[in-house]
Amino acid sequence: MSSPEPRPHDVIAGLDARALDDADVQALLAAAVRIYAERMEDRDEALAAFPAGAGITATQAMVTITAILKAVNVQLFELGMWQAWSHH
C-alpha cells in the first residue's frame, strides 16, 4: 500500500527559503497569484489572502504587492480605480 501524497501546504511549509533561488521564488509567487485569482473568479464571497495566524507582516505584504504591481505595470492609482469599479 502506498502512502498518500503530501498536500501542497505541507510541501510549501517544509521548504527552506535559503535553498530556493530567485527563479524558484518567482515561480511559486506566480503560481500562487494565478491560483488565487482563478479561485476568486469562481466565488461570490471574499477569500482571505492568508490563513489565520500566517504571520505575514504589513511590511512583507507591501514589499510583495509593490513588486507584483511593478511586474504587471500597474500603478497604485489604477489599482484603486479597479477596486472601486469591480467592488473588490
Biopython code that builds the backbone (N, CA, C, O; Angstrom):
import numpy as np
from Bio.PDB.StructureBuilder import StructureBuilder

atoms = [
    (1, "MET", "N", (0.845, -1.167, 0.000)),
    (1, "MET", "CA", (0.000, 0.000, 0.000)),
    (1, "MET", "C", (0.894, 1.235, 0.000)),
    (1, "MET", "O", (1.826, 1.339, 0.798)),
    (2, "SER", "N", (0.607, 2.154, -0.888)),
    (2, "SER", "CA", (1.439, 3.354, -0.959)),
    (2, "SER", "C", (0.934, 4.413, 0.017)),
    (2, "SER", "O", (-0.245, 4.454, 0.366)),
    (3, "SER", "N", (1.851, 5.257, 0.442)),
    (3, "SER", "CA", (1.466, 6.323, 1.359)),
    (3, "SER", "C", (0.810, 7.458, 0.569)),
    (3, "SER", "O", (1.114, 7.649, -0.609)),
    (4, "PRO", "N", (-0.080, 8.203, 1.207)),
    (4, "PRO", "CA", (-0.756, 9.295, 0.494)),
    (4, "PRO", "C", (0.247, 10.378, 0.098)),
    (4, "PRO", "O", (1.244, 10.615, 0.780)),
    (5, "GLU", "N", (-0.051, 11.019, -1.020)),
    (5, "GLU", "CA", (0.824, 12.107, -1.466)),
    (5, "GLU", "C", (0.726, 13.264, -0.480)),
    (5, "GLU", "O", (-0.345, 13.521, 0.070)),
    (6, "PRO", "N", (1.838, 13.963, -0.253)),
    (6, "PRO", "CA", (1.776, 15.104, 0.671)),
    (6, "PRO", "C", (0.928, 16.225, 0.077)),
    (6, "PRO", "O", (0.913, 16.431, -1.136)),
    (7, "ARG", "N", (0.233, 16.934, 0.937)),
    (7, "ARG", "CA", (-0.571, 18.078, 0.494)),
    (7, "ARG", "C", (0.360, 19.237, 0.148)),
    (7, "ARG", "O", (1.411, 19.387, 0.770)),
    (8, "PRO", "N", (-0.010, 20.057, -0.836)),
    (8, "PRO", "CA", (0.842, 21.186, -1.220)),
    (8, "PRO", "C", (1.221, 22.065, -0.037)),
    (8, "PRO", "O", (2.347, 22.557, 0.041)),
    (9, "HIS", "N", (0.278, 22.264, 0.888)),
    (9, "HIS", "CA", (0.566, 23.082, 2.062)),
    (9, "HIS", "C", (1.760, 22.528, 2.834)),
    (9, "HIS", "O", (2.631, 23.281, 3.270)),
    (10, "ASP", "N", (1.794, 21.219, 2.999)),
    (10, "ASP", "CA", (2.885, 20.582, 3.743)),
    (10, "ASP", "C", (4.214, 20.703, 3.005)),
    (10, "ASP", "O", (5.262, 20.896, 3.623)),
    (11, "VAL", "N", (4.162, 20.589, 1.681)),
    (11, "VAL", "CA", (5.388, 20.716, 0.880)),
    (11, "VAL", "C", (5.936, 22.135, 0.994)),
    (11, "VAL", "O", (7.129, 22.330, 1.230)),
    (12, "ILE", "N", (5.062, 23.123, 0.825)),
    (12, "ILE", "CA", (5.489, 24.526, 0.881)),
    (12, "ILE", "C", (5.998, 24.869, 2.272)),
    (12, "ILE", "O", (7.032, 25.522, 2.413)),
    (13, "ALA", "N", (5.278, 24.434, 3.300)),
    (13, "ALA", "CA", (5.678, 24.735, 4.678)),
    (13, "ALA", "C", (7.043, 24.145, 5.002)),
    (13, "ALA", "O", (7.771, 24.681, 5.838)),
    (14, "GLY", "N", (7.390, 23.046, 4.346)),
    (14, "GLY", "CA", (8.663, 22.387, 4.614)),
    (14, "GLY", "C", (9.841, 22.936, 3.819)),
    (14, "GLY", "O", (10.967, 22.470, 3.991)),
    (15, "LEU", "N", (9.600, 23.920, 2.949)),
    (15, "LEU", "CA", (10.684, 24.468, 2.136)),
    (15, "LEU", "C", (11.644, 25.303, 2.966)),
    (15, "LEU", "O", (11.229, 26.039, 3.861)),
    (16, "ASP", "N", (12.902, 25.185, 2.669)),
    (16, "ASP", "CA", (13.925, 26.036, 3.276)),
    (16, "ASP", "C", (14.140, 27.203, 2.322)),
    (16, "ASP", "O", (14.709, 27.029, 1.244)),
    (17, "ALA", "N", (13.689, 28.386, 2.712)),
    (17, "ALA", "CA", (13.758, 29.559, 1.838)),
    (17, "ALA", "C", (15.178, 29.827, 1.348)),
    (17, "ALA", "O", (15.368, 30.345, 0.248)),
    (18, "ARG", "N", (16.161, 29.483, 2.148)),
    (18, "ARG", "CA", (17.560, 29.713, 1.747)),
    (18, "ARG", "C", (17.998, 28.797, 0.615)),
    (18, "ARG", "O", (18.959, 29.090, -0.097)),
    (19, "ALA", "N", (17.288, 27.687, 0.453)),
    (19, "ALA", "CA", (17.645, 26.725, -0.597)),
    (19, "ALA", "C", (17.009, 27.073, -1.936)),
    (19, "ALA", "O", (17.355, 26.483, -2.960)),
    (20, "LEU", "N", (16.084, 28.026, -1.937)),
    (20, "LEU", "CA", (15.407, 28.418, -3.172)),
    (20, "LEU", "C", (16.185, 29.523, -3.868)),
    (20, "LEU", "O", (16.663, 30.460, -3.228)),
    (21, "ASP", "N", (16.308, 29.403, -5.186)),
    (21, "ASP", "CA", (16.914, 30.523, -5.907)),
    (21, "ASP", "C", (15.801, 31.484, -6.318)),
    (21, "ASP", "O", (14.622, 31.190, -6.121)),
    (22, "ASP", "N", (16.172, 32.627, -6.886)),
    (22, "ASP", "CA", (15.200, 33.650, -7.251)),
    (22, "ASP", "C", (14.142, 33.124, -8.213)),
    (22, "ASP", "O", (12.966, 33.463, -8.079)),
    (23, "ALA", "N", (14.535, 32.309, -9.171)),
    (23, "ALA", "CA", (13.581, 31.763, -10.140)),
    (23, "ALA", "C", (12.548, 30.867, -9.448)),
    (23, "ALA", "O", (11.381, 30.856, -9.841)),
    (24, "ASP", "N", (12.963, 30.122, -8.429)),
    (24, "ASP", "CA", (12.025, 29.284, -7.680)),
    (24, "ASP", "C", (10.990, 30.146, -6.957)),
    (24, "ASP", "O", (9.796, 29.848, -6.981)),
    (25, "VAL", "N", (11.461, 31.217, -6.315)),
    (25, "VAL", "CA", (10.561, 32.114, -5.592)),
    (25, "VAL", "C", (9.582, 32.775, -6.564)),
    (25, "VAL", "O", (8.391, 32.884, -6.274)),
    (26, "GLN", "N", (10.089, 33.214, -7.712)),
    (26, "GLN", "CA", (9.222, 33.831, -8.717)),
    (26, "GLN", "C", (8.176, 32.845, -9.224)),
    (26, "GLN", "O", (7.013, 33.211, -9.397)),
    (27, "ALA", "N", (8.569, 31.622, -9.460)),
    (27, "ALA", "CA", (7.628, 30.602, -9.945)),
    (27, "ALA", "C", (6.559, 30.300, -8.899)),
    (27, "ALA", "O", (5.387, 30.151, -9.245)),
    (28, "LEU", "N", (6.942, 30.208, -7.635)),
    (28, "LEU", "CA", (5.973, 29.975, -6.564)),
    (28, "LEU", "C", (4.982, 31.134, -6.449)),
    (28, "LEU", "O", (3.777, 30.919, -6.314)),
    (29, "LEU", "N", (5.497, 32.361, -6.502)),
    (29, "LEU", "CA", (4.628, 33.528, -6.401)),
    (29, "LEU", "C", (3.679, 33.603, -7.595)),
    (29, "LEU", "O", (2.491, 33.879, -7.426)),
    (30, "ALA", "N", (4.191, 33.361, -8.792)),
    (30, "ALA", "CA", (3.343, 33.389, -9.991)),
    (30, "ALA", "C", (2.239, 32.347, -9.898)),
    (30, "ALA", "O", (1.089, 32.634, -10.229)),
    (31, "ALA", "N", (2.568, 31.158, -9.457)),
    (31, "ALA", "CA", (1.568, 30.101, -9.324)),
    (31, "ALA", "C", (0.518, 30.478, -8.276)),
    (31, "ALA", "O", (-0.678, 30.282, -8.494)),
    (32, "ALA", "N", (0.961, 31.013, -7.154)),
    (32, "ALA", "CA", (0.027, 31.403, -6.100)),
    (32, "ALA", "C", (-0.914, 32.502, -6.585)),
    (32, "ALA", "O", (-2.109, 32.461, -6.291)),
    (33, "VAL", "N", (-0.400, 33.471, -7.314)),
    (33, "VAL", "CA", (-1.237, 34.561, -7.827)),
    (33, "VAL", "C", (-2.271, 34.016, -8.805)),
    (33, "VAL", "O", (-3.447, 34.369, -8.724)),
    (34, "ARG", "N", (-1.840, 33.157, -9.728)),
    (34, "ARG", "CA", (-2.780, 32.579, -10.703)),
    (34, "ARG", "C", (-3.866, 31.759, -10.014)),
    (34, "ARG", "O", (-5.048, 31.895, -10.333)),
    (35, "ILE", "N", (-3.468, 30.914, -9.077)),
    (35, "ILE", "CA", (-4.420, 30.049, -8.379)),
    (35, "ILE", "C", (-5.414, 30.894, -7.573)),
    (35, "ILE", "O", (-6.618, 30.639, -7.608)),
    (36, "TYR", "N", (-4.918, 31.883, -6.858)),
    (36, "TYR", "CA", (-5.791, 32.737, -6.050)),
    (36, "TYR", "C", (-6.787, 33.487, -6.935)),
    (36, "TYR", "O", (-7.975, 33.536, -6.617)),
    (37, "ALA", "N", (-6.321, 34.070, -8.038)),
    (37, "ALA", "CA", (-7.201, 34.827, -8.936)),
    (37, "ALA", "C", (-8.267, 33.917, -9.544)),
    (37, "ALA", "O", (-9.434, 34.300, -9.632)),
    (38, "GLU", "N", (-7.875, 32.724, -9.961)),
    (38, "GLU", "CA", (-8.850, 31.776, -10.510)),
    (38, "GLU", "C", (-9.888, 31.388, -9.467)),
    (38, "GLU", "O", (-11.076, 31.283, -9.773)),
    (39, "ARG", "N", (-9.442, 31.177, -8.245)),
    (39, "ARG", "CA", (-10.360, 30.814, -7.169)),
    (39, "ARG", "C", (-11.338, 31.952, -6.886)),
    (39, "ARG", "O", (-12.518, 31.702, -6.639)),
    (40, "MET", "N", (-10.865, 33.192, -6.918)),
    (40, "MET", "CA", (-11.723, 34.349, -6.658)),
    (40, "MET", "C", (-12.750, 34.555, -7.763)),
    (40, "MET", "O", (-13.845, 35.050, -7.497)),
    (41, "GLU", "N", (-12.420, 34.185, -8.993)),
    (41, "GLU", "CA", (-13.361, 34.337, -10.100)),
    (41, "GLU", "C", (-14.569, 33.431, -9.936)),
    (41, "GLU", "O", (-15.640, 33.739, -10.461)),
    (42, "ASP", "N", (-14.428, 32.341, -9.234)),
    (42, "ASP", "CA", (-15.488, 31.343, -9.101)),
    (42, "ASP", "C", (-16.314, 31.472, -7.829)),
    (42, "ASP", "O", (-17.077, 30.565, -7.496)),
    (43, "ARG", "N", (-16.175, 32.579, -7.115)),
    (43, "ARG", "CA", (-16.910, 32.700, -5.855)),
    (43, "ARG", "C", (-17.524, 34.079, -5.705)),
    (43, "ARG", "O", (-17.095, 35.043, -6.339)),
    (44, "ASP", "N", (-18.526, 34.152, -4.863)),
    (44, "ASP", "CA", (-19.209, 35.419, -4.597)),
    (44, "ASP", "C", (-18.651, 36.110, -3.357)),
    (44, "ASP", "O", (-18.651, 37.338, -3.276)),
    (45, "GLU", "N", (-18.182, 35.334, -2.405)),
    (45, "GLU", "CA", (-17.670, 35.911, -1.172)),
    (45, "GLU", "C", (-16.141, 35.977, -1.220)),
    (45, "GLU", "O", (-15.491, 35.276, -1.996)),
    (46, "ALA", "N", (-15.602, 36.830, -0.379)),
    (46, "ALA", "CA", (-14.150, 37.025, -0.348)),
    (46, "ALA", "C", (-13.440, 35.774, 0.175)),
    (46, "ALA", "O", (-13.994, 35.015, 0.971)),
    (47, "LEU", "N", (-12.234, 35.583, -0.279)),
    (47, "LEU", "CA", (-11.350, 34.531, 0.215)),
    (47, "LEU", "C", (-10.152, 35.238, 0.845)),
    (47, "LEU", "O", (-9.445, 35.984, 0.167)),
    (48, "ALA", "N", (-9.927, 35.013, 2.108)),
    (48, "ALA", "CA", (-8.787, 35.649, 2.767)),
    (48, "ALA", "C", (-7.504, 35.277, 2.033)),
    (48, "ALA", "O", (-7.336, 34.141, 1.590)),
    (49, "ALA", "N", (-6.612, 36.238, 1.913)),
    (49, "ALA", "CA", (-5.351, 36.001, 1.206)),
    (49, "ALA", "C", (-4.455, 35.025, 1.949)),
    (49, "ALA", "O", (-3.674, 34.302, 1.331)),
    (50, "PHE", "N", (-4.563, 34.999, 3.278)),
    (50, "PHE", "CA", (-3.719, 34.130, 4.102)),
    (50, "PHE", "C", (-4.593, 33.428, 5.138)),
    (50, "PHE", "O", (-5.638, 33.947, 5.529)),
    (51, "PRO", "N", (-4.165, 32.252, 5.580)),
    (51, "PRO", "CA", (-4.896, 31.618, 6.683)),
    (51, "PRO", "C", (-4.660, 32.389, 7.983)),
    (51, "PRO", "O", (-3.653, 33.083, 8.128)),
    (52, "ALA", "N", (-5.576, 32.263, 8.906)),
    (52, "ALA", "CA", (-5.414, 32.904, 10.209)),
    (52, "ALA", "C", (-4.085, 32.474, 10.821)),
    (52, "ALA", "O", (-3.721, 31.299, 10.786)),
    (53, "GLY", "N", (-3.389, 33.420, 11.364)),
    (53, "GLY", "CA", (-2.133, 33.107, 12.029)),
    (53, "GLY", "C", (-0.947, 32.898, 11.108)),
    (53, "GLY", "O", (0.073, 32.354, 11.530)),
    (54, "ALA", "N", (-1.064, 33.324, 9.848)),
    (54, "ALA", "CA", (0.036, 33.127, 8.895)),
    (54, "ALA", "C", (1.264, 33.952, 9.255)),
    (54, "ALA", "O", (2.378, 33.620, 8.849)),
    (55, "GLY", "N", (1.067, 35.012, 10.006)),
    (55, "GLY", "CA", (2.202, 35.812, 10.452)),
    (55, "GLY", "C", (2.792, 36.730, 9.393)),
    (55, "GLY", "O", (3.944, 37.146, 9.513)),
    (56, "ILE", "N", (2.028, 37.051, 8.366)),
    (56, "ILE", "CA", (2.511, 37.972, 7.334)),
    (56, "ILE", "C", (2.415, 39.384, 7.889)),
    (56, "ILE", "O", (1.349, 39.813, 8.329)),
    (57, "THR", "N", (3.530, 40.105, 7.869)),
    (57, "THR", "CA", (3.531, 41.476, 8.376)),
    (57, "THR", "C", (3.091, 42.445, 7.285)),
    (57, "THR", "O", (3.098, 42.113, 6.100)),
    (58, "ALA", "N", (2.709, 43.646, 7.705)),
    (58, "ALA", "CA", (2.328, 44.678, 6.742)),
    (58, "ALA", "C", (3.501, 44.985, 5.814)),
    (58, "ALA", "O", (3.304, 45.191, 4.616)),
    (59, "THR", "N", (4.702, 45.017, 6.348)),
    (59, "THR", "CA", (5.877, 45.290, 5.519)),
    (59, "THR", "C", (6.076, 44.198, 4.477)),
    (59, "THR", "O", (6.325, 44.497, 3.309)),
    (60, "GLN", "N", (5.971, 42.943, 4.884)),
    (60, "GLN", "CA", (6.113, 41.842, 3.929)),
    (60, "GLN", "C", (5.058, 41.935, 2.836)),
    (60, "GLN", "O", (5.364, 41.746, 1.659)),
    (61, "ALA", "N", (3.813, 42.226, 3.221)),
    (61, "ALA", "CA", (2.739, 42.355, 2.231)),
    (61, "ALA", "C", (3.014, 43.513, 1.280)),
    (61, "ALA", "O", (2.863, 43.360, 0.068)),
    (62, "MET", "N", (3.411, 44.662, 1.803)),
    (62, "MET", "CA", (3.645, 45.835, 0.953)),
    (62, "MET", "C", (4.820, 45.627, 0.001)),
    (62, "MET", "O", (4.752, 46.038, -1.157)),
    (63, "VAL", "N", (5.879, 45.004, 0.464)),
    (63, "VAL", "CA", (7.023, 44.719, -0.407)),
    (63, "VAL", "C", (6.585, 43.825, -1.563)),
    (63, "VAL", "O", (6.939, 44.077, -2.715)),
    (64, "THR", "N", (5.820, 42.791, -1.259)),
    (64, "THR", "CA", (5.378, 41.848, -2.280)),
    (64, "THR", "C", (4.361, 42.485, -3.225)),
    (64, "THR", "O", (4.453, 42.319, -4.441)),
    (65, "ILE", "N", (3.403, 43.207, -2.675)),
    (65, "ILE", "CA", (2.395, 43.879, -3.504)),
    (65, "ILE", "C", (3.052, 44.876, -4.444)),
    (65, "ILE", "O", (2.689, 44.955, -5.618)),
    (66, "THR", "N", (4.007, 45.632, -3.944)),
    (66, "THR", "CA", (4.714, 46.606, -4.784)),
    (66, "THR", "C", (5.417, 45.909, -5.941)),
    (66, "THR", "O", (5.366, 46.388, -7.073)),
    (67, "ALA", "N", (6.073, 44.781, -5.668)),
    (67, "ALA", "CA", (6.770, 44.039, -6.727)),
    (67, "ALA", "C", (5.780, 43.487, -7.752)),
    (67, "ALA", "O", (6.060, 43.495, -8.950)),
    (68, "ILE", "N", (4.623, 43.008, -7.287)),
    (68, "ILE", "CA", (3.614, 42.476, -8.208)),
    (68, "ILE", "C", (3.081, 43.583, -9.098)),
    (68, "ILE", "O", (2.986, 43.408, -10.313)),
    (69, "LEU", "N", (2.732, 44.723, -8.511)),
    (69, "LEU", "CA", (2.217, 45.842, -9.315)),
    (69, "LEU", "C", (3.244, 46.303, -10.341)),
    (69, "LEU", "O", (2.897, 46.581, -11.489)),
    (70, "LYS", "N", (4.496, 46.384, -9.934)),
    (70, "LYS", "CA", (5.553, 46.788, -10.856)),
    (70, "LYS", "C", (5.710, 45.768, -11.991)),
    (70, "LYS", "O", (5.905, 46.152, -13.144)),
    (71, "ALA", "N", (5.627, 44.484, -11.671)),
    (71, "ALA", "CA", (5.806, 43.427, -12.670)),
    (71, "ALA", "C", (4.728, 43.459, -13.748)),
    (71, "ALA", "O", (4.980, 43.094, -14.897)),
    (72, "VAL", "N", (3.526, 43.898, -13.374)),
    (72, "VAL", "CA", (2.426, 43.942, -14.349)),
    (72, "VAL", "C", (2.137, 45.363, -14.821)),
    (72, "VAL", "O", (1.137, 45.617, -15.492)),
    (73, "ASN", "N", (3.028, 46.284, -14.460)),
    (73, "ASN", "CA", (2.950, 47.677, -14.910)),
    (73, "ASN", "C", (1.615, 48.329, -14.544)),
    (73, "ASN", "O", (0.963, 48.952, -15.382)),
    (74, "VAL", "N", (1.221, 48.173, -13.268)),
    (74, "VAL", "CA", (0.007, 48.798, -12.757)),
    (74, "VAL", "C", (0.408, 49.766, -11.649)),
    (74, "VAL", "O", (1.166, 49.419, -10.743)),
    (75, "GLN", "N", (-0.114, 50.980, -11.739)),
    (75, "GLN", "CA", (0.137, 51.991, -10.720)),
    (75, "GLN", "C", (-0.885, 51.838, -9.596)),
    (75, "GLN", "O", (-1.964, 51.283, -9.803)),
    (76, "LEU", "N", (-0.545, 52.327, -8.417)),
    (76, "LEU", "CA", (-1.434, 52.231, -7.271)),
    (76, "LEU", "C", (-2.776, 52.910, -7.554)),
    (76, "LEU", "O", (-3.820, 52.410, -7.136)),
    (77, "PHE", "N", (-2.756, 54.028, -8.249)),
    (77, "PHE", "CA", (-3.991, 54.717, -8.621)),
    (77, "PHE", "C", (-4.891, 53.808, -9.462)),
    (77, "PHE", "O", (-6.102, 53.755, -9.248)),
    (78, "GLU", "N", (-4.295, 53.101, -10.413)),
    (78, "GLU", "CA", (-5.071, 52.192, -11.264)),
    (78, "GLU", "C", (-5.684, 51.066, -10.439)),
    (78, "GLU", "O", (-6.816, 50.655, -10.693)),
    (79, "LEU", "N", (-4.957, 50.576, -9.473)),
    (79, "LEU", "CA", (-5.485, 49.539, -8.587)),
    (79, "LEU", "C", (-6.691, 50.068, -7.830)),
    (79, "LEU", "O", (-7.709, 49.384, -7.720)),
    (80, "GLY", "N", (-6.580, 51.277, -7.311)),
    (80, "GLY", "CA", (-7.694, 51.889, -6.588)),
    (80, "GLY", "C", (-8.925, 52.057, -7.471)),
    (80, "GLY", "O", (-10.049, 51.811, -7.035)),
    (81, "MET", "N", (-8.708, 52.474, -8.706)),
    (81, "MET", "CA", (-9.826, 52.630, -9.643)),
    (81, "MET", "C", (-10.465, 51.271, -9.945)),
    (81, "MET", "O", (-11.691, 51.152, -9.959)),
    (82, "TRP", "N", (-9.652, 50.263, -10.182)),
    (82, "TRP", "CA", (-10.173, 48.923, -10.465)),
    (82, "TRP", "C", (-10.996, 48.406, -9.286)),
    (82, "TRP", "O", (-12.066, 47.828, -9.475)),
    (83, "GLN", "N", (-10.493, 48.616, -8.073)),
    (83, "GLN", "CA", (-11.215, 48.174, -6.889)),
    (83, "GLN", "C", (-12.570, 48.869, -6.766)),
    (83, "GLN", "O", (-13.564, 48.241, -6.403)),
    (84, "ALA", "N", (-12.603, 50.171, -7.070)),
    (84, "ALA", "CA", (-13.855, 50.918, -6.996)),
    (84, "ALA", "C", (-14.848, 50.432, -8.054)),
    (84, "ALA", "O", (-16.042, 50.325, -7.776)),
    (85, "TRP", "N", (-14.371, 50.143, -9.246)),
    (85, "TRP", "CA", (-15.246, 49.711, -10.336)),
    (85, "TRP", "C", (-15.716, 48.269, -10.161)),
    (85, "TRP", "O", (-16.861, 47.941, -10.470)),
    (86, "SER", "N", (-14.840, 47.424, -9.671)),
    (86, "SER", "CA", (-15.165, 45.995, -9.609)),
    (86, "SER", "C", (-15.717, 45.551, -8.254)),
    (86, "SER", "O", (-16.138, 44.406, -8.093)),
    (87, "HIS", "N", (-15.711, 46.454, -7.296)),
    (87, "HIS", "CA", (-16.190, 46.151, -5.932)),
    (87, "HIS", "C", (-15.374, 45.051, -5.263)),
    (87, "HIS", "O", (-15.913, 44.267, -4.481)),
    (88, "HIS", "N", (-14.090, 44.987, -5.562)),
    (88, "HIS", "CA", (-13.194, 44.034, -4.897)),
    (88, "HIS", "C", (-12.472, 44.718, -3.766)),
    (88, "HIS", "O", (-11.668, 44.090, -3.077)),
]
sb = StructureBuilder()
sb.init_structure("model")
sb.init_model(0)
sb.init_chain("A")
sb.init_seg("    ")
for serial, (resi, resn, name, xyz) in enumerate(atoms, 1):
    if name == "N":
        sb.init_residue(resn, " ", resi, " ")
    sb.init_atom(name, np.array(xyz, "f"), 0.0, 1.0, " ", f" {name:<3s}", serial, name[0])
structure = sb.get_structure()
